[in-house]
Amino acid sequence: MRISARADYAVRAVLELAVRQGEGPVKAEAIAREQSISHKFLEGILGDLRRAGVVSSRRGGGGGYALARAAATITVADVIRAVDGPIVSVRGERPTGLTYTGSARPLLPLWIALRANVRRILEGVTIADIAAGVLPDEVRGLAAEPAAWENP
């Protein structure tokens, strides 16, 4: 599992919109500047997020971007899927579409279990959680394990 630059930038952009809720639409330039993201690259990401219904946009002088729904209803998984597609894939395919034979048969449940764990974490954390600086206990517990910080 690898989090792409697009996914990282998308989560940061959505988080920036969440912490600015109530200020009205936020210009892409302001998000790009605050999060140190290329404005041109960010525009493509915001377009994907808009098409997925995560953000909304308004044109004009008072325009910009805002969350399309409450931050508490947007999970990190929603944001990643909007810009990258399926959360976990094997050779570009969803694990449920794979078949293995012979000695490779145990790989399928392994990939399914990996997907289930990644989804459990990413679907269990909302943008509101991150904006409030309060991650779920399960996530904090996993991140507190010393082995989590090691690069084997």
C-alpha positions in Angstrom: 0.0 0.0 0.0 1.4 3.3 -1.1 -0.2 6.7 -0.5 0.4 8.7 -3.7 1.3 12.4 -3.8 -2.1 13.1 -5.2 -3.8 11.4 -2.3 -1.6 13.1 0.3 -2.3 16.5 -1.3 -6.0 15.8 -1.6 -6.3 15.0 2.1 -4.3 18.1 3.0 -6.5 20.3 0.7 -9.7 18.9 2.1 -8.3 19.3 5.6 -7.5 23.0 4.8 -11.1 23.5 3.7 -12.4 21.8 6.9 -10.4 24.1 9.2 -11.6 27.1 7.2 -15.3 26.2 7.3 -17.4 29.2 8.0 -15.1 31.6 6.2 -16.8 31.0 2.8 -15.3 29.6 -0.3 -11.5 29.3 -0.2 -9.4 30.1 -3.3 -7.3 27.3 -4.7 -4.3 29.7 -4.5 -4.8 30.0 -0.8 -4.9 26.2 -0.3 -1.9 25.8 -2.5 0.1 28.4 -0.6 -0.9 27.2 2.9 -0.1 23.5 2.1 2.9 24.1 -0.2 1.3 22.4 -3.2 1.7 23.4 -6.8 -1.4 25.5 -7.7 -1.7 23.8 -11.1 -1.4 20.3 -9.6 -3.9 21.2 -6.9 -6.5 22.4 -9.5 -6.6 18.9 -11.0 -7.0 17.4 -7.6 -9.8 19.8 -6.7 -11.5 18.9 -9.9 -11.4 15.2 -9.0 -12.7 16.0 -5.5 -15.5 18.1 -7.0 -16.6 15.3 -9.4 -16.6 12.9 -6.5 -18.8 15.1 -4.4 -16.3 15.8 -1.7 -15.9 19.5 -2.4 -18.0 22.1 -4.2 -16.9 25.1 -6.1 -18.2 28.5 -6.9 -16.9 30.8 -9.7 -16.4 34.5 -9.5 -14.8 37.1 -7.3 -16.3 35.5 -4.1 -15.8 32.0 -5.4 -13.5 29.2 -4.4 -13.9 25.8 -2.9 -15.7 24.4 0.1 -16.6 21.0 1.5 -19.6 19.6 -0.2 -20.8 18.0 3.0 -19.9 18.0 6.7 -16.3 17.1 7.5 -17.6 14.5 10.0 -19.1 12.6 7.0 -16.0 12.7 4.8 -13.5 9.9 5.5 -9.9 9.8 4.5 -10.9 6.8 2.3 -13.4 9.0 0.5 -10.8 11.5 -0.4 -8.2 8.9 -1.5 -10.7 7.1 -3.7 -11.7 10.4 -5.3 -8.2 11.0 -6.6 -6.7 7.5 -6.8 -9.5 5.0 -7.2 -9.5 1.8 -5.1 -7.6 2.0 -1.8 -5.7 -1.3 -2.3 -5.1 -2.9 -5.6 -2.8 -5.7 -6.8 -1.4 -5.2 -10.3 -4.0 -2.5 -10.7 -6.9 -4.8 -10.0 -9.1 -5.0 -6.9 -8.2 -8.0 -4.9 -11.8 -9.4 -5.2 -11.2 -9.7 -8.9 -8.2 -11.9 -8.6 -7.9 -15.7 -8.8 -4.9 -17.8 -7.9 -4.2 -21.4 -8.3 -1.9 -24.0 -6.7 0.6 -22.8 -4.2 -0.4 -19.1 -4.7 -4.0 -19.7 -3.5 -3.3 -18.3 0.0 -2.4 -15.0 -1.6 -6.0 -14.0 -2.2 -7.1 -14.0 1.4 -3.9 -12.2 2.3 -4.6 -9.4 -0.1 -8.3 -9.3 1.0 -7.1 -9.0 4.7 -4.7 -6.3 3.8 -7.5 -4.4 2.0 -9.9 -4.9 5.0 -7.3 -3.5 7.4 -6.4 -0.5 5.3 -10.1 0.3 4.7 -10.9 -0.1 8.5 -8.3 2.6 9.3 -9.0 5.0 6.4 -12.8 4.6 6.7 -12.6 5.1 10.4 -10.9 8.5 10.3 -12.9 11.5 9.2 -11.7 14.9 8.1 -13.3 16.3 11.2 -11.2 14.0 13.4 -8.0 15.3 11.8 -9.1 18.9 11.9 -9.9 18.5 15.6 -6.5 16.8 16.2 -8.2 13.8 17.7 -7.6 10.5 15.9 -9.5 7.3 16.9 -8.0 5.2 19.7 -7.2 2.4 17.3 -5.2 4.7 15.0 -3.3 6.3 17.9 -2.5 2.9 19.3 -1.1 1.6 16.0 0.9 4.8 15.6 2.3 4.5 19.1 3.9 1.1 18.4 7.6 1.6 18.0 7.7 -0.8 15.1 5.3 1.4 13.2 8.1 4.0 12.9 10.8 1.6 11.7 11.7 1.0 8.0 12.5 -2.6 7.8 
